[in-house]
């Protein structure tokens, strides 16, 4: 990485000299091109290290961290808590299956969130939707922390739990598209992959935060963790949401959206979803399949795998700590492969990462389920940290570059959130069901994962390379 890239990722250093005032240029009457993408505009055309860009990237990263803290916190609780608190009467195997089913409900709702927020995001702008998604997510998470258990209010408890999880899914479904486009559409052409990675890195970074908070609370509350201690991480969301809103409200709307041709925009703003399905169905389907393997890594390694390890007697705190360490590796690898995709192309990076994941899938599943902490540690660091990180880096820019500006929020959200629903939402439940059906064999889970990864590689090779395209000419 160049020095500019390092400073941009760190969000630490002020620019050493005044660069072109991009805001004034963006407002120039009659301008319909992305100023940041024009060649020959000086250092600003190639740098993420400007005051405005640091604010945009910081907003995308911090906002995504907070939203995914809430969303992944639920996944952690579904692996460790909810089967014993809300479904204890079903017996161990079926209680875990039911707990993962509530987890899946949030992922099912994510495409709906992408459609709703994408509709208004393509009509009204990206910024307003990001503020609303954060408020919805924070409110649902705090209410989960206050929810009485099944022993206290009976069947109403799991019903309300599912409803709140659906609200979480709708909120995060709107978050990814908005956060990714805020970064991507503000960025210069040759740094779009790296810029979009700030939103994607919020997922694993939020996972680190959620894992460390749960681990700390678990250690502090001990035997009381399953009684009341699990609620503390959910209630902490209220403070995080306030911080996130303060950061988000300071960011301007993206210049590419501001400069949409008025007549062209009117033709699609009524129903962006129908325009996407009518004119870009192939792009939605192919990018959805291309993203499945990435999300399968998350569902199998950090949700199903955590439950398998703890259920086999592996120390819970150790599992959570290694899960957090793997997420840190994910963030680093995500930024590296995103920057690499700016140089060699999105398709090349995604293809190599997908093939490597297929080769390592079976040994990683064996390590994940061998009942030892060292086995879990290797599997989660390599699988979640390196392989998922390599796939996560380019994927935000890869998907977004397949859709025009006037439909980008809806199109990108629909494919990405559809992949999240299948790849992460259903895989823990499917893996549990496959093991029950096969009498406890893990080989069938590995084959399932390999099939998703292989389909993803084929889909990537079927799409165009978007890193060399201008956003306003897609």
N, C-alpha and C positions, 0 to 999 in steps of 0.2 A: 504493500500500500504506500501511496505517497504521503508526504507530511500533511497535505491538505485533508486526505481521508482520515488520518489518525486524529487530527484536530476536530474534524466534523463529528466523528464517532464519540469523542470525549466531550464535546460541547463545552470546551474549556477556554479556548483562546480567542481573544478579540481579533478582528482583522487588522493588519498592520497599516493599511491605507484605505482611503475612501475608494469604493468601487462604484460603478454606475448605479444611479438611483433607479432601481428596478420598478419601484411603485409608480413613479412618474411616467416611466416608459409604458407600463402596462395600461395606464389610463389614457394614452394618447388616442384621440379620435381616429377611427378608421383602421386601427391596428387589429388584425385578426390572426397574427402569428404569435407563437410562443417565443417571446423575446429571449428567454434563456436558451432556446434551441438554435438561434441564428448563429452561424459561424462568424467569427471575427468581431465579437462584441467585447473582447478583452477578457481579463481574468474571471469576471463574474460568470462568463459562459461555461467555464469548466470547474468551478469551485463550489463546494458546499459550505465553505468557511466564510460566510457572510452573516451579518447580524440577523437578517430576515430568515435565511435558511436554517441557522442554528435554532431560532425560535420555532420554526415549523417542524424540524426534526425532533427537537425536544418535546414538543407537544404530541407528535405522533407516538414517540417512544413512551413517554410518561403516561399518556392517556391509555395506550394499549396495555402497559404493565398493570395499571389499576383495574381495567376491565377484565383482563385475563387472570389477574389475581382472584377476582370474584368467581370467574367461571371455572378455573382449574381447582380452586379451593373446594368447590362442590365435588369435583371428580375425586379428590383425595379423601373427602369425607365419605363418598359413596364406597370407596375401597375399604375404609377402616371403621366407619361409624354407623352409617345409616341402616345397614343390614341388621345391626343389633339394637338400634334405637327405634326404628320405624317398622321393621319386618321380622322381628325376633320369633314370632309365632310360626313362621313358615319352615323353620329348620335351616341349618347352615347353607346347604347348596342352593336351595330355592330362594332363601332370603338374600343371598348375594346376587342371584339372577334378578330378583325384583329391584334391588338397589341399583344395579346397572341399567335396568329398564328405565328408572327415573332419570338416570344420567343421560340415557339416549333421548329422552323427551326434550331435553334442552337442545340437543343436536338436531332433532327433527324440526324444532322451531327456528333454527338458524337460517335456513333458506327463506322462511316466511319473513324474518327480520330483514334479510337482504333485499327481498322484494319491496317491503314497505319503505324501508329507509332509502333504498335505491331509487324508488319512484320519486320521493320528495327530494332526495339528494340530487337527482338529475334535473329536477324542476326548480328547486329553490337554492341549491348550493350544498357544498359538503359540510361547512362549518356548523350550521344549525343542527344538522342531524347528529353530529358527533356530541354536541352538548346534551341533546335529548337522550341519546343512547346511554350516556354515562349516568344520567339521573335515574333512568329505568333500572339499570344494572345495580346501582348502589341501593336503591330502595328494596329490590327483591332480595338482595343478599342479606341486608340487615333483618328483614322479616324472617328469613330462614333461621337466623340466629336466635330469634325470639319465639320460634314455633314450638308449641307443646308437643310432647311425644305421643305415640300411640297409646301407651299406658294411661296417659292423662286425658286425652279427648277421643280416643278410639280411632275409627276409620277416617275421620276428618283429617287427622294429621298427615298421613301419606297423600291424601287427595290434595290438600293445600300445598304440600311439598312439591308435588308434580306441577301444580299451577305456577308456583313461584319459579320453578326450574324452567318452565316454558317462557316466562317473562325474561329470565336470564338469557335464554337462547335467542329471543327476538332482539334483545339489546345488543348482544355480541355479534349477531348477524348483521346489524347495521354498523357496528364499530369497525370491523376490518376494512370494508370497502372505503369508508370515509377516511380513516387514518392512512391507509395506503395511498389513496388518491391525493390527499393533502400533501404528502411528501413527494410523490411521483410527479404531480402536475406543477409543483413549484420548482422542481430540480432541473438543472441543465441536462441536455440530452445524453451526454456521455457519463452521467452519474446517476441515471434514473434507477438502475438496479440497486445500487448502494442506498439511495434515498428511500426507496420502497421497503428495504430490509429493516428500517427503523420500526415500522409498524409490525412487521413479522417477528422481529426480535422481542417485541413486547409480550408475545405469547410465552416463550420459555423464561423470559425475565420475570413475568408475573407468576409463572410456575415456581421459580426459585423463591420468590417472596412468600407465596402460599405455603410451599413445603417447609421453609425455615420457620415460619410462624407456627404452623401446626406442630412441627417437631419440638419447638421451644415450649409451646403450651402443653404438649403431651408430657414432656419431661417435668414441667413445673407442677402439673395437676395430678400426675400419677394415676392412681386408680379412679380418681374423680373425672378423668378425661371423658369417659363415656357417659358420665352422669351430667356434667355441666361444662366441663372444660372445652369441649369441641365448639361451643357457641362463641367463645371469645374471638377467634379469627374472623367469624362472620360479622360480628358487631364492629370490629375494627375497620370494616369497609366504609363506615360513615365518615371517618376522618380522611381516608384516602380519596373519597369522592370529592370532598371539599377542595383538597389540593389539586386534583385533576381539573376541576372546573376553573379554578383560578388560572391555571396554565393555558387551558384551551380557549378561554375567552379572549386571549391576547393575540390570537393568530388570525390573519386575514384570509379571505376566500382565495381559492387558487386562481392564478391569472389565466390559465387555459379555459376554465369554466367562465370567467368573466368576459372572455373575448369570443364566446360562441356567436356565430352568425345568427342574428335574431330570427330571420325567416326560417332557417334550417332548424333552429331550436323549437319553433312553434309547431313544426310538423311532428315532433316526437314527444314533446313535453306532456301531452295529454295522457298517454299510456306508454311509458318507457318499456314496461314488461312485454306488452304485445309487440312493440317494435323489435325488441331483442329476439323474441321467439319467432317472429315472422322473417326477420332479415339475417339473424345471426345464430340459428339453432345449432349449426355445426360447431361454431366456436364455443358455445356453452357446453355442449356434450363432450367435446374433445378435451377442453381444459379441465372439466370436472373429472374425467377419467385420469388425466395426467396428474391430478393432485391427490388421488386416492391413496397411493402408496405412502406419501408424506404423512397423511393423517392416520393411516394404519399403524405407522411407527408409534405415534403418540398413544393411540388407544390400546395397543397391545403391550407396549413397554412400560408406560407410566400409569396405567390404570389397571388393566388385567394382570400385568406382571407384578405390580405392587401387592395386589390382593393374593396372588399365588404365593409370593415369597413370605408374606406375613402369615398366611394360612399354613405354611409349611414349618412355622416356628422360627423364622428369621426375625431378629430383633427389629421392632417397628421403628425405633429411632434411627438405627443404622440404615434401614431401607429408605427412610425419608431423607436422610442426609446425603446418601448417594444419588437419590433422585434429584436433589437440589444441585449437587455437583455436576451431574449430567446436563442439567438445564443450563448451567454456566458454560459448559463446553458448546452446547447448542447455539448460544448467543454468539460466541466467538466464531464458530464455523459459519454461522449464518451470514455474518458481515463479510467474512473472507470470500465465500462463494458468490455472494451478491456482487462484490467488486470484481471478482473474476468473470462473472457473466457480462459485465459491462465491456470487458476486453475480448472475450472469446465467444460470447453469445449465450443466451439463456438455454437453448436447446442442448448445446454441448455439455454444459454443466449438469443439467437435469438428467441427461442420458447416462453419463458416467456414474453419477450418484445412484441412479436407479439400478443399474447393472450390479454395482458393488453391493447394494442392499439385497438383491436376489441371491447373490453368492453367499452372503453371510447370514441370511434369514434363519436357516435351520440350526446352525451352531448357536446362534444367539438365543433362540427359543429354548434349546437344551440347557444353556447356562442359566437362563432366567428362571427355570423351574427345577433346578437341581437341589434346592433346599439349603443353599449356603449363601452367606452374605457376599463372599468374594465372587460367586457366580452371578448373583444379581448385579453387583457393581460393574463387572466387565460388560455384561449384556446391556445395561442401561447407559453406560458411558459411550460404548461403541455404537449401539443402535439408536438411542435417543440423542446422544450428544453429537456424534460425528455424522452418522447417516441421515438422520432427520434434519440436522443442521444444514447439511449440504443441499438437501432438497428444499428446505425452507428459504434459503438465501435468495435464489432467483425467482421463486414462485409468484411473489406479489407483482413484480414488474412483468413477468411472463404472461400472467393472466390478463392484467390490465391493458397491455399493449395489443391485445386481440380485439378490442372494442373501441368504437369512436367516442369522442369526448361526451357527446350528448347522451350516450347510453352506457358510459363506462361504469358508473356506480352500480346500476342495475345488473348489467351483464357480468361484470367481475364478481359481484356479490353472489349472484345466482349460482355460478359455477363453483366458486370457492366454498360457499356454505353448503351447497349440495354435496360436495366432496367431504366436508367436515361431518355431515350427518351420517353418511355411509362409512367413511373411513375411520372416524374416531368415535362417533356416537354408537354405532352398532357393533363395532369389532369386539369390545369387551364382552358384550352379551352373546355375540356369535361364538367367540372363542370358548366361553363357559358352556354354551350349548353343545358345541362340537366335542368338548371333552366329556360331557355327560353322555352323549350319544356313543362315543367311541370307548367308553369304559375307562377314561382317564388318560388316553394317549395324547401326547403333545405334538406328535408328528403331523397330525391333521391340521393343527393350528398353523404350523410352519408352512404347509402347502397352501393354505388359504392366504397367508400373507404374501407368499411368493407370487401367487396368481394376481393379486392386486398390484404388486410392483411391476410385474411383466406387462400388464395392461397399461400401466402408466407410461412405461418406456415407449410402447408402440404409439400411444396417443401423442406424446411429445414429438415424435418423429413425423407426425402427420400435420403439425402446425407450422406456420411461418415463423421466421426469426424476427422478433419485434424490436430488438435493441437498436437497430439502425433506422427505424422509422420515426418520423416526426409525429408527435401526439395529435396535432391538429390536422394531420393529413391521413390518419388511420381511417 
